[in-house]
Amino acid sequence: MVASFEKISRKVMKTYDLFIHRGPKIQREWLEFIYRLDKSLAGALKQSVKNTLLDLGKHIIGDKQRQELVPIFRVYTILDPSNANWKIVHDPAHEELRVNIKTFMAKVIHVTRVVPRIEVIFRQKRDLKIAAIKKELDDSEKSGGNTAAAFQKAGMRPDVNYQNLSEEEKEIQWKARWDLPKQAGEKPGEKESYEQKIEHSSNIKKKITEIDNGIENIHSSMEEDRKHWQASEELRQLYNIRTDKGKRRILRGAQGALDQDPV
């Protein structure tokens, strides 16, 4: 994922080198292109997360179209080896199962944090390129070179005599030429990361809620299974073992000795 993003960002900046000295209108068009690319990348990451959750949902709540459920884990019905009163339990317990599944879903979303916003990367790398152009211009002024030619090379307005401007006026001209506009309604640093956009997506939240409900339904099935075995004839016979030593011997060998089918 990271390698693919870095490849995209390198190609974007290499292409931008062809347009970096063009006028403000071209710079604004480039920024609009970056906005579209940013939206496209966010959509691709969101769809990847959604597909993973859809696949997980098929194993937790079933495939609605095919009306089938393909389990991907086992829950064992066993005698609690730490309890001498023949208590039926499940391994793993429902709470452990619930926590592990919710942790997995969170990681599916959090893994997208390694991909930064392409607009942020574009602005950062562009700033470095602009800083290099400005340094070349400053060095030319300090060395007594052709300031007008240097300003023109830097893409500044050819109808302005920069030699007669104050440092403050030069800075105003520089910003007018190179500063990129902010996107309407947003301030720098306030944009959500891809991870945040995915986390706040209503479709992603809906799918996670469906899986959470499926996990609770598993709990109902596990509880029915536990009650069945707790009231079974097999367990009643075990109650007839009179000595504690005999009970401990049975319990030591009871792990996995009863129903090992997934519930």
N, C-alpha and C positions, 0 to 999 in steps of 0.2 A: 504493500500500500504506500509506504513512505517513498520507496524507490520510484514508483509510478508518478507520484506527485512531484518529486524532484525533477523527473524527466520533463514533465509538463511545464514546470516553472522555468527550467532552463531554455526550453524552446520558445516560451512566451517572451522572455527577456532578450533572447537572441534576435527574434523577429522585431522586437521593439527598437533595437539598435538602428534599424533602418528608418525609423520615424522619430527618433528622439530629438532631432534638430528641427523638426517641422513646427509650424505655428500652433498657437493655443487651440484653434479649432480641431486640429488633428489630435492634440493631446486629450481633449475632451472626448473625442470619438474613441480613442484608445481606452479611456477610463470606462466608457459605456460597454465596450467589448469585455473588459475585465469584470464588470458587474454581471454580464451575461454568463461568462465562464464560471464565475463564483457561484452563481445560482445553479448552474449545471452540475458542478462538482458536489454541491450540497445535496442536490437531488439524487445523484448517483450513490453517495454514501448512505443517505436515508433509505434508498431502495435496497441496498445491500443488507442493512440492519433489519429492515422489514422482512426480507426473504428469509433471513436466519430465524427470526421469530415465528414466521409462518411455518417453517419446517419443524421447529420445536413444538409449536402448537399441535401439529399433526400427531406427534407422539404423546402429547399430554391430554388433548381433548378430542383427538381423532380428525380424520380427513372428512370434512362435511360433504364433499362431492362423492367420494367413494364409499362413504359410510363405513370406514374401517379405522382401527387403531393399531398402530405398530409400536409395541413397547420397546423402549431403549434401555431400561434398567430393570432389575429384579428387587422385589421386596420379600424377604423371607419371614415366614411365620415360625417362631421358635419359642422354646421355654426359656424364661429368664434365668440364666445360670447363677445370678446373684440372689435369687428369691427361692426359698425352700418350699413355698406354698403353691407351686405349679402355676405360676402366672404366665399367661400367653402375652408375648410382645412381638414387635416387628423390628426387623433389622434391614435397612436403616429405619429409624423412627420417622413418623410423618414430619415432625418439626425439622429434623436434619435434612430430609428430602426437600422441604419447602425452602429452607435457607439456601441450600446448594443451587436449586433451580433459579431462585431470585438473584443470587450472586452471579450466576452465569449470564442472565439477561442483562444485568448491570454492566458486566464486562463487555458484552457485545456492543453496547453503546459507547462505553468509555474508551474502547480501543480506537475510536475515530478521533480522539484528542491528539493523536500523533500527526494529524494532517491539519496544518494551519490554514487560515483563510487565504485564498490566492490573492485577494486584493491587498491584504496586509503585506504579503511577500513582495508584490509588485511595487507598492509604495516604498517599502524599505530599500529594495534594490535600485529603484529609480532614484531615490534620494542619494544613494552612494554615487551613481553615475553623474547626477547634477552637481554633487559636491566636488567631483573630480573636474568638471567643466569650470566651476567657479574658482577652484584653486589655480587652474591654468590661467584664468583671467586675472586673478590677483597677482600671480607671479609675473605676468606680463607688465602689469602696472608698476610693480616694485622695481623691475629691471629697466624701466624706461622704454619699453617697447611701444609698438603701434597700438595704443589703447583702443582706438576706433575699430581697427581691424580685428582685435581680440574680441571686442564686444560683438561685432558682426558674426565672427566665427562661432560665438556662444549662442547665436540665434536671437540676439537682441535687436531692437528696432534700429534700422539704419538711418532714420531721420532725426535721431537724438544725439546731441554732442555730449557724450558721457564725461568727457574731460572737464566740463564746466559744472558738473553736478556734485553736490555734497555726498558724503557716504550714505546719509539717510535717504537721499533722493535716488541714489544708485540701487539701494536695497529695495525701495518701492518698485523701481523699474524691473528689478530682477524677479521679485515675487509676482508681479503682474505677468511676466513672461513664463515663469516655470511652476508656480504653485497650481496644484490640481484642485478643482472644486470638490466640495464635500457632497456626498449623495444626499438628496433631499430627505429631510426628516431625521437624519442620523448625524451623530458627532463622532469624530475619530476616537476609537477605543471603546465605543458603546455597542458596537456590533457583536452579536452573539457568535461564538465559535460554532463550527460544524457540529461538534458534540452537543452543545446547548440547543441548537436548532432541532436536532434529532430528538433530544430528550424532551423538548417541549412540544413536539409534534402530536397533534390529536390522534392521528392514525396509529402512531407507535404506542401512545398511552392506551388506546383502545385494545390493541393486541396484547399488551402486557396484562391488562385487566382480565381479558379472556383466559389467558394462561393461569393467572392467579386463581380464578374461579375453578379452572380445571384441577388445580392442585388441591383445592378444598374438596372437590368431588372425590379425589383419590383418598382423602382422609375418611370420607364416609365409607368407601369400599373397604378400606383397611380396618375400620372399626367393626363393620359387619363380619369380616373374616375373623377378627379376634374373638368376637362374641360366639361365633360358630364353634371355634376350637375350644374356647373356654368351657362351653356346655357340652362338649362331645363325649361320647362313650369312651374313647381312648383316654382322655384326660381323667375321667371318673375312675377308670381302672388304676391309674397311677396314684390316685388318692388312697387306694387301699394298701399301698406300701407303708408298713408300720414304722420301720426304723429310719432315723435320720441318716444313717450311713447308707442305707439303700436308696434313699431319695437323692443324696449327693452323687451317688454313682450314676444314677439315671440322668441327673442334670448335666453331669460332665459330658455325657455322650449325646445330649439332646440337641446340641447346636446343629441345626439343619436336618434333624431327624424327622421332623414333621413335614408339612406342606412346603415345598420349595418352589412352587409355581408363582409367577408374578401375579400380584393382585391388582 
